[in-house]
Amino acid sequence: MDGKTVHDMTTSELTQKLGELKVELFNLRFSHATGQLANPMTLANVKRDIARVKTVLRERELGIEKKAVEKKGAKAK
């Protein structure tokens, strides 16, 4: 899941996706502990997705817009 996809989702969709990702992370950790996980990188990818979703939710809670951050980055160049 990339950042643009996460920013395009609504807040309710993000909350639902966060719950799904947490369940998926639990199942992956369980599979890893029992030695049945085929690709350990999936753990890191799910953790990153959770962080992306939480970041966007927090930005919306604080009222930070993505456009304002992009403008700030353009001035620094």
Distance bins in CASP14 RR format, pairs under 12 A and 6 or more apart:
PFRMAT RR
TARGET T0000
AUTHOR 0000-0000-0000
RMODE 2
METHOD distances of the structure
MODEL  1
1 7 0 0 0 0 0 1 0 0 0 0 0
1 8 0 0 0 0 0 1 0 0 0 0 0
1 9 0 0 0 0 1 0 0 0 0 0 0
1 13 0 0 0 0 0 1 0 0 0 0 0
1 14 0 0 0 0 0 1 0 0 0 0 0
1 17 0 0 0 0 1 0 0 0 0 0 0
1 18 0 0 0 0 0 1 0 0 0 0 0
1 20 0 0 0 0 0 1 0 0 0 0 0
1 21 0 0 0 0 1 0 0 0 0 0 0
1 24 0 0 0 0 0 1 0 0 0 0 0
1 45 0 0 0 0 1 0 0 0 0 0 0
1 46 0 0 0 0 1 0 0 0 0 0 0
1 47 0 0 0 0 0 1 0 0 0 0 0
1 48 0 0 0 0 1 0 0 0 0 0 0
1 49 1 0 1 0 0 0 0 0 0 0 0
1 50 0 0 0 0 0 1 0 0 0 0 0
1 51 0 0 0 0 0 1 0 0 0 0 0
1 52 1 0 0 1 0 0 0 0 0 0 0
1 53 0 0 0 0 1 0 0 0 0 0 0
1 56 0 0 0 0 0 1 0 0 0 0 0
2 8 0 0 0 0 1 0 0 0 0 0 0
2 9 0 0 0 0 0 1 0 0 0 0 0
2 45 0 0 0 0 0 1 0 0 0 0 0
2 48 0 0 0 0 0 1 0 0 0 0 0
2 49 0 0 0 0 1 0 0 0 0 0 0
2 52 0 0 0 0 1 0 0 0 0 0 0
2 56 0 0 0 0 0 1 0 0 0 0 0
3 9 0 0 0 0 1 0 0 0 0 0 0
3 14 0 0 0 0 0 1 0 0 0 0 0
3 48 0 0 0 0 0 1 0 0 0 0 0
3 49 0 0 0 0 1 0 0 0 0 0 0
3 51 0 0 0 0 0 1 0 0 0 0 0
3 52 1 0 1 0 0 0 0 0 0 0 0
3 53 0 0 0 0 1 0 0 0 0 0 0
3 55 0 0 0 0 1 0 0 0 0 0 0
3 56 1 0 0 1 0 0 0 0 0 0 0
3 59 0 0 0 0 0 1 0 0 0 0 0
3 66 0 0 0 0 1 0 0 0 0 0 0
4 52 0 0 0 0 0 1 0 0 0 0 0
4 56 0 0 0 0 0 1 0 0 0 0 0
4 66 0 0 0 0 1 0 0 0 0 0 0
4 70 0 0 0 0 0 1 0 0 0 0 0
5 13 0 0 0 0 0 1 0 0 0 0 0
5 14 0 0 0 0 0 1 0 0 0 0 0
5 17 0 0 0 0 1 0 0 0 0 0 0
5 49 0 0 0 0 1 0 0 0 0 0 0
5 52 0 0 0 0 1 0 0 0 0 0 0
5 53 0 0 0 0 0 1 0 0 0 0 0
5 56 0 0 0 0 0 1 0 0 0 0 0
6 13 0 0 0 0 1 0 0 0 0 0 0
6 14 1 0 0 1 0 0 0 0 0 0 0
6 17 0 0 0 0 1 0 0 0 0 0 0
6 18 0 0 0 0 0 1 0 0 0 0 0
6 21 0 0 0 0 0 1 0 0 0 0 0
6 48 0 0 0 0 0 1 0 0 0 0 0
6 49 0 0 0 0 1 0 0 0 0 0 0
6 50 0 0 0 0 0 1 0 0 0 0 0
6 51 0 0 0 0 0 1 0 0 0 0 0
6 52 1 0 1 0 0 0 0 0 0 0 0
6 53 1 0 1 0 0 0 0 0 0 0 0
6 54 0 0 0 0 1 0 0 0 0 0 0
6 55 0 0 0 0 1 0 0 0 0 0 0
6 56 1 0 1 0 0 0 0 0 0 0 0
6 57 0 0 0 0 1 0 0 0 0 0 0
6 59 0 0 0 0 0 1 0 0 0 0 0
6 60 0 0 0 0 0 1 0 0 0 0 0
6 66 0 0 0 0 0 1 0 0 0 0 0
7 13 0 0 0 0 0 1 0 0 0 0 0
7 14 0 0 0 0 1 0 0 0 0 0 0
7 52 0 0 0 0 1 0 0 0 0 0 0
7 53 0 0 0 0 0 1 0 0 0 0 0
7 55 0 0 0 0 1 0 0 0 0 0 0
7 56 1 0 1 0 0 0 0 0 0 0 0
7 57 0 0 0 0 0 1 0 0 0 0 0
7 59 0 0 0 0 1 0 0 0 0 0 0
7 60 0 0 0 0 1 0 0 0 0 0 0
7 64 0 0 0 0 0 1 0 0 0 0 0
7 65 0 0 0 0 1 0 0 0 0 0 0
7 66 1 0 1 0 0 0 0 0 0 0 0
7 67 0 0 0 0 0 1 0 0 0 0 0
7 69 0 0 0 0 0 1 0 0 0 0 0
7 70 0 0 0 0 0 1 0 0 0 0 0
8 14 0 0 0 0 0 1 0 0 0 0 0
8 17 0 0 0 0 0 1 0 0 0 0 0
8 56 0 0 0 0 1 0 0 0 0 0 0
8 66 0 0 0 0 0 1 0 0 0 0 0
9 15 0 0 0 0 1 0 0 0 0 0 0
9 16 0 0 0 0 1 0 0 0 0 0 0
9 17 1 0 0 1 0 0 0 0 0 0 0
9 18 0 0 0 0 0 1 0 0 0 0 0
9 49 0 0 0 0 0 1 0 0 0 0 0
9 52 0 0 0 0 0 1 0 0 0 0 0
9 53 0 0 0 0 1 0 0 0 0 0 0
9 56 1 0 0 1 0 0 0 0 0 0 0
9 57 0 0 0 0 1 0 0 0 0 0 0
9 60 0 0 0 0 0 1 0 0 0 0 0
10 16 0 0 0 0 1 0 0 0 0 0 0
10 17 0 0 0 0 0 1 0 0 0 0 0
10 56 0 0 0 0 0 1 0 0 0 0 0
10 57 0 0 0 0 0 1 0 0 0 0 0
10 60 0 0 0 0 1 0 0 0 0 0 0
11 17 0 0 0 0 0 1 0 0 0 0 0
11 18 0 0 0 0 0 1 0 0 0 0 0
11 53 0 0 0 0 0 1 0 0 0 0 0
11 56 0 0 0 0 1 0 0 0 0 0 0
11 57 1 0 0 1 0 0 0 0 0 0 0
11 58 0 0 0 0 0 1 0 0 0 0 0
11 59 0 0 0 0 0 1 0 0 0 0 0
11 60 1 0 0 1 0 0 0 0 0 0 0
11 61 0 0 0 0 1 0 0 0 0 0 0
11 63 0 0 0 0 0 1 0 0 0 0 0
12 18 0 0 0 0 0 1 0 0 0 0 0
12 19 0 0 0 0 0 1 0 0 0 0 0
12 57 0 0 0 0 0 1 0 0 0 0 0
12 60 0 0 0 0 0 1 0 0 0 0 0
13 19 0 0 0 0 0 1 0 0 0 0 0
13 20 0 0 0 0 0 1 0 0 0 0 0
13 53 0 0 0 0 1 0 0 0 0 0 0
13 56 0 0 0 0 0 1 0 0 0 0 0
13 57 0 0 0 0 0 1 0 0 0 0 0
13 60 0 0 0 0 0 1 0 0 0 0 0
14 20 0 0 0 0 0 1 0 0 0 0 0
14 21 0 0 0 0 0 1 0 0 0 0 0
14 49 0 0 0 0 0 1 0 0 0 0 0
14 50 0 0 0 0 0 1 0 0 0 0 0
14 52 0 0 0 0 1 0 0 0 0 0 0
14 53 1 0 1 0 0 0 0 0 0 0 0
14 54 0 0 0 0 1 0 0 0 0 0 0
14 55 0 0 0 0 0 1 0 0 0 0 0
14 56 1 0 0 1 0 0 0 0 0 0 0
14 57 1 0 1 0 0 0 0 0 0 0 0
14 58 0 0 0 0 0 1 0 0 0 0 0
14 59 0 0 0 0 0 1 0 0 0 0 0
14 60 0 0 0 0 1 0 0 0 0 0 0
14 61 0 0 0 0 0 1 0 0 0 0 0
15 21 0 0 0 0 0 1 0 0 0 0 0
15 22 0 0 0 0 0 1 0 0 0 0 0
15 53 0 0 0 0 1 0 0 0 0 0 0
15 54 0 0 0 0 0 1 0 0 0 0 0
15 56 0 0 0 0 0 1 0 0 0 0 0
15 57 1 0 0 1 0 0 0 0 0 0 0
15 60 0 0 0 0 0 1 0 0 0 0 0
15 61 0 0 0 0 0 1 0 0 0 0 0
16 22 0 0 0 0 0 1 0 0 0 0 0
16 23 0 0 0 0 0 1 0 0 0 0 0
16 53 0 0 0 0 1 0 0 0 0 0 0
16 57 0 0 0 0 0 1 0 0 0 0 0
17 23 0 0 0 0 0 1 0 0 0 0 0
17 24 0 0 0 0 0 1 0 0 0 0 0
17 46 0 0 0 0 0 1 0 0 0 0 0
17 49 0 0 0 0 1 0 0 0 0 0 0
17 50 0 0 0 0 1 0 0 0 0 0 0
17 52 0 0 0 0 1 0 0 0 0 0 0
17 53 1 0 1 0 0 0 0 0 0 0 0
17 54 0 0 0 0 0 1 0 0 0 0 0
17 56 0 0 0 0 0 1 0 0 0 0 0
17 57 0 0 0 0 1 0 0 0 0 0 0
18 24 0 0 0 0 0 1 0 0 0 0 0
18 25 0 0 0 0 0 1 0 0 0 0 0
18 46 0 0 0 0 0 1 0 0 0 0 0
18 49 0 0 0 0 1 0 0 0 0 0 0
18 50 1 0 0 1 0 0 0 0 0 0 0
18 51 0 0 0 0 0 1 0 0 0 0 0
18 52 0 0 0 0 1 0 0 0 0 0 0
18 53 1 0 1 0 0 0 0 0 0 0 0
18 54 1 0 0 1 0 0 0 0 0 0 0
18 55 0 0 0 0 0 1 0 0 0 0 0
18 56 0 0 0 0 1 0 0 0 0 0 0
18 57 1 0 0 1 0 0 0 0 0 0 0
18 58 0 0 0 0 0 1 0 0 0 0 0
19 25 0 0 0 0 1 0 0 0 0 0 0
19 26 0 0 0 0 0 1 0 0 0 0 0
19 46 0 0 0 0 0 1 0 0 0 0 0
19 49 0 0 0 0 0 1 0 0 0 0 0
19 50 0 0 0 0 1 0 0 0 0 0 0
19 53 0 0 0 0 1 0 0 0 0 0 0
19 54 0 0 0 0 0 1 0 0 0 0 0
19 57 0 0 0 0 0 1 0 0 0 0 0
20 26 0 0 0 0 0 1 0 0 0 0 0
20 27 0 0 0 0 0 1 0 0 0 0 0
20 46 0 0 0 0 0 1 0 0 0 0 0
20 49 0 0 0 0 1 0 0 0 0 0 0
20 50 0 0 0 0 0 1 0 0 0 0 0
20 53 0 0 0 0 1 0 0 0 0 0 0
21 27 0 0 0 0 0 1 0 0 0 0 0
21 28 0 0 0 0 0 1 0 0 0 0 0
21 42 0 0 0 0 0 1 0 0 0 0 0
21 43 0 0 0 0 0 1 0 0 0 0 0
21 45 0 0 0 0 0 1 0 0 0 0 0
21 46 1 0 1 0 0 0 0 0 0 0 0
21 47 0 0 0 0 1 0 0 0 0 0 0
21 48 0 0 0 0 1 0 0 0 0 0 0
21 49 1 0 1 0 0 0 0 0 0 0 0
21 50 1 0 1 0 0 0 0 0 0 0 0
21 51 0 0 0 0 1 0 0 0 0 0 0
21 52 0 0 0 0 1 0 0 0 0 0 0
21 53 1 0 0 1 0 0 0 0 0 0 0
21 54 0 0 0 0 1 0 0 0 0 0 0
22 28 0 0 0 0 0 1 0 0 0 0 0
22 29 0 0 0 0 0 1 0 0 0 0 0
22 46 0 0 0 0 1 0 0 0 0 0 0
22 47 0 0 0 0 0 1 0 0 0 0 0
22 49 0 0 0 0 0 1 0 0 0 0 0
22 50 1 0 0 1 0 0 0 0 0 0 0
22 53 0 0 0 0 1 0 0 0 0 0 0
22 54 0 0 0 0 0 1 0 0 0 0 0
23 29 0 0 0 0 0 1 0 0 0 0 0
23 30 0 0 0 0 0 1 0 0 0 0 0
23 46 0 0 0 0 0 1 0 0 0 0 0
23 50 0 0 0 0 0 1 0 0 0 0 0
24 30 0 0 0 0 0 1 0 0 0 0 0
24 31 0 0 0 0 0 1 0 0 0 0 0
24 42 0 0 0 0 1 0 0 0 0 0 0
24 43 0 0 0 0 1 0 0 0 0 0 0
24 45 0 0 0 0 0 1 0 0 0 0 0
24 46 1 0 1 0 0 0 0 0 0 0 0
24 47 0 0 0 0 0 1 0 0 0 0 0
24 49 0 0 0 0 1 0 0 0 0 0 0
24 50 0 0 0 0 1 0 0 0 0 0 0
25 31 0 0 0 0 0 1 0 0 0 0 0
25 32 0 0 0 0 0 1 0 0 0 0 0
25 37 0 0 0 0 0 1 0 0 0 0 0
25 42 0 0 0 0 1 0 0 0 0 0 0
25 43 1 0 0 1 0 0 0 0 0 0 0
25 44 0 0 0 0 0 1 0 0 0 0 0
25 45 0 0 0 0 0 1 0 0 0 0 0
25 46 1 0 1 0 0 0 0 0 0 0 0
25 47 1 0 0 1 0 0 0 0 0 0 0
25 48 0 0 0 0 0 1 0 0 0 0 0
25 49 0 0 0 0 1 0 0 0 0 0 0
25 50 1 0 0 1 0 0 0 0 0 0 0
25 51 0 0 0 0 0 1 0 0 0 0 0
25 53 0 0 0 0 0 1 0 0 0 0 0
26 32 0 0 0 0 0 1 0 0 0 0 0
26 33 0 0 0 0 0 1 0 0 0 0 0
26 43 0 0 0 0 0 1 0 0 0 0 0
26 46 0 0 0 0 1 0 0 0 0 0 0
26 47 0 0 0 0 0 1 0 0 0 0 0
26 50 0 0 0 0 0 1 0 0 0 0 0
27 33 0 0 0 0 0 1 0 0 0 0 0
27 34 0 0 0 0 0 1 0 0 0 0 0
27 36 0 0 0 0 0 1 0 0 0 0 0
27 37 0 0 0 0 1 0 0 0 0 0 0
27 42 0 0 0 0 0 1 0 0 0 0 0
27 43 0 0 0 0 0 1 0 0 0 0 0
27 46 0 0 0 0 1 0 0 0 0 0 0
28 34 0 0 0 0 0 1 0 0 0 0 0
28 35 0 0 0 0 0 1 0 0 0 0 0
28 36 0 0 0 0 0 1 0 0 0 0 0
28 37 1 0 0 1 0 0 0 0 0 0 0
28 38 0 0 0 0 0 1 0 0 0 0 0
28 39 0 0 0 0 1 0 0 0 0 0 0
28 40 0 0 0 0 1 0 0 0 0 0 0
28 41 0 0 0 0 0 1 0 0 0 0 0
28 42 1 0 1 0 0 0 0 0 0 0 0
28 43 1 0 1 0 0 0 0 0 0 0 0
28 44 0 0 0 0 0 1 0 0 0 0 0
28 45 0 0 0 0 1 0 0 0 0 0 0
28 46 1 0 0 1 0 0 0 0 0 0 0
28 47 0 0 0 0 1 0 0 0 0 0 0
28 49 0 0 0 0 0 1 0 0 0 0 0
28 50 0 0 0 0 0 1 0 0 0 0 0
29 35 0 0 0 0 0 1 0 0 0 0 0
29 36 0 0 0 0 0 1 0 0 0 0 0
29 37 0 0 0 0 1 0 0 0 0 0 0
29 40 0 0 0 0 0 1 0 0 0 0 0
29 42 0 0 0 0 0 1 0 0 0 0 0
29 43 1 0 0 1 0 0 0 0 0 0 0
29 44 0 0 0 0 0 1 0 0 0 0 0
29 46 0 0 0 0 1 0 0 0 0 0 0
29 47 0 0 0 0 0 1 0 0 0 0 0
30 36 0 0 0 0 1 0 0 0 0 0 0
30 37 0 0 0 0 1 0 0 0 0 0 0
30 43 0 0 0 0 0 1 0 0 0 0 0
31 37 1 0 1 0 0 0 0 0 0 0 0
31 38 0 0 0 0 1 0 0 0 0 0 0
31 39 0 0 0 0 0 1 0 0 0 0 0
31 40 0 0 0 0 1 0 0 0 0 0 0
31 42 0 0 0 0 1 0 0 0 0 0 0
31 43 0 0 0 0 1 0 0 0 0 0 0
31 46 0 0 0 0 0 1 0 0 0 0 0
32 38 0 0 0 0 0 1 0 0 0 0 0
32 39 0 0 0 0 0 1 0 0 0 0 0
32 40 1 0 0 1 0 0 0 0 0 0 0
32 41 0 0 0 0 0 1 0 0 0 0 0
32 42 0 0 0 0 1 0 0 0 0 0 0
32 43 1 0 0 1 0 0 0 0 0 0 0
32 44 0 0 0 0 0 1 0 0 0 0 0
32 46 0 0 0 0 0 1 0 0 0 0 0
33 40 0 0 0 0 0 1 0 0 0 0 0
33 43 0 0 0 0 0 1 0 0 0 0 0
37 43 1 0 0 1 0 0 0 0 0 0 0
37 44 0 0 0 0 0 1 0 0 0 0 0
37 46 0 0 0 0 0 1 0 0 0 0 0
39 45 0 0 0 0 1 0 0 0 0 0 0
39 46 0 0 0 0 0 1 0 0 0 0 0
40 46 0 0 0 0 0 1 0 0 0 0 0
40 47 0 0 0 0 0 1 0 0 0 0 0
41 47 0 0 0 0 0 1 0 0 0 0 0
41 48 0 0 0 0 0 1 0 0 0 0 0
42 48 0 0 0 0 0 1 0 0 0 0 0
42 49 0 0 0 0 0 1 0 0 0 0 0
43 49 0 0 0 0 0 1 0 0 0 0 0
43 50 0 0 0 0 0 1 0 0 0 0 0
44 50 0 0 0 0 0 1 0 0 0 0 0
44 51 0 0 0 0 0 1 0 0 0 0 0
45 51 0 0 0 0 0 1 0 0 0 0 0
45 52 0 0 0 0 0 1 0 0 0 0 0
46 52 0 0 0 0 0 1 0 0 0 0 0
46 53 0 0 0 0 0 1 0 0 0 0 0
47 53 0 0 0 0 0 1 0 0 0 0 0
47 54 0 0 0 0 0 1 0 0 0 0 0
48 54 0 0 0 0 0 1 0 0 0 0 0
48 55 0 0 0 0 0 1 0 0 0 0 0
49 55 0 0 0 0 0 1 0 0 0 0 0
49 56 0 0 0 0 0 1 0 0 0 0 0
50 56 0 0 0 0 0 1 0 0 0 0 0
50 57 0 0 0 0 0 1 0 0 0 0 0
51 57 0 0 0 0 0 1 0 0 0 0 0
51 58 0 0 0 0 0 1 0 0 0 0 0
52 58 0 0 0 0 0 1 0 0 0 0 0
52 59 0 0 0 0 0 1 0 0 0 0 0
53 59 0 0 0 0 0 1 0 0 0 0 0
53 60 0 0 0 0 0 1 0 0 0 0 0
54 60 0 0 0 0 0 1 0 0 0 0 0
54 61 0 0 0 0 0 1 0 0 0 0 0
55 61 0 0 0 0 0 1 0 0 0 0 0
55 62 0 0 0 0 0 1 0 0 0 0 0
55 64 0 0 0 0 1 0 0 0 0 0 0
55 66 0 0 0 0 0 1 0 0 0 0 0
55 69 0 0 0 0 0 1 0 0 0 0 0
56 62 0 0 0 0 0 1 0 0 0 0 0
56 63 0 0 0 0 0 1 0 0 0 0 0
56 64 0 0 0 0 1 0 0 0 0 0 0
56 65 0 0 0 0 0 1 0 0 0 0 0
56 66 0 0 0 0 1 0 0 0 0 0 0
56 69 0 0 0 0 0 1 0 0 0 0 0
57 63 0 0 0 0 0 1 0 0 0 0 0
57 64 0 0 0 0 0 1 0 0 0 0 0
58 64 0 0 0 0 1 0 0 0 0 0 0
59 65 1 0 0 1 0 0 0 0 0 0 0
59 66 1 0 0 1 0 0 0 0 0 0 0
59 67 0 0 0 0 0 1 0 0 0 0 0
59 68 0 0 0 0 1 0 0 0 0 0 0
59 69 0 0 0 0 1 0 0 0 0 0 0
60 66 0 0 0 0 1 0 0 0 0 0 0
62 68 0 0 0 0 0 1 0 0 0 0 0
62 69 0 0 0 0 0 1 0 0 0 0 0
63 69 0 0 0 0 0 1 0 0 0 0 0
64 70 0 0 0 0 0 1 0 0 0 0 0
64 72 0 0 0 0 0 1 0 0 0 0 0
65 71 0 0 0 0 1 0 0 0 0 0 0
65 72 0 0 0 0 0 1 0 0 0 0 0
66 72 0 0 0 0 0 1 0 0 0 0 0
66 73 0 0 0 0 0 1 0 0 0 0 0
67 73 0 0 0 0 0 1 0 0 0 0 0
67 74 0 0 0 0 0 1 0 0 0 0 0
68 74 0 0 0 0 0 1 0 0 0 0 0
68 75 0 0 0 0 0 1 0 0 0 0 0
69 75 0 0 0 0 0 1 0 0 0 0 0
69 76 0 0 0 0 0 1 0 0 0 0 0
70 76 0 0 0 0 0 1 0 0 0 0 0
70 77 0 0 0 0 0 1 0 0 0 0 0
71 77 0 0 0 0 0 1 0 0 0 0 0
END
